[in-house]
Amino acid sequence: MSDLTRFSVSLEADLLEEFDKFVRDGSFATRSEAIRQLLRQTLTRDAFDANDQPVTATLTLVYDHHRPHLVEKLLAVQHDHANQVVASMHVHLDHDRCMEVIVLRGPGGALQNLAAAIRGLKGVHTGTLALAGAAGQDHGHDHPHPHPHPH
């Protein structure tokens, strides 16, 4: 972690009261932890919205696995975007539905387009794209991880 720098912020009393409730409800250890998280989320969203900044995200799908050729199409799209698909996890929800969580990394715009292409397949009930962070943000480098180190 980098060196900490202290700064002060001026807020209206009612805004501070709402923020303190947010801190308590979110079980943050301190106001500083809450502010750090809000800043990271905002900066990541801005990178995602910039379309060309590398980000890491998950795409969570719920789909009908009985839909003809859907599973093959899902796999084909993922293989066609192997440079953006990091990993996936498949879960059987019930007799008809499966959930798949796909970890993605790449330029925000490209991930949004990939998510839209997958969500648009017939038989996909839901597809939620969620940002995890700017690519490489959590450990200070932006390359695949063949080397072990603690996270």
Order of alpha helices (4+ residues) and beta strands (2+ residues): alpha-alpha-beta-alpha-beta-beta-alpha-beta
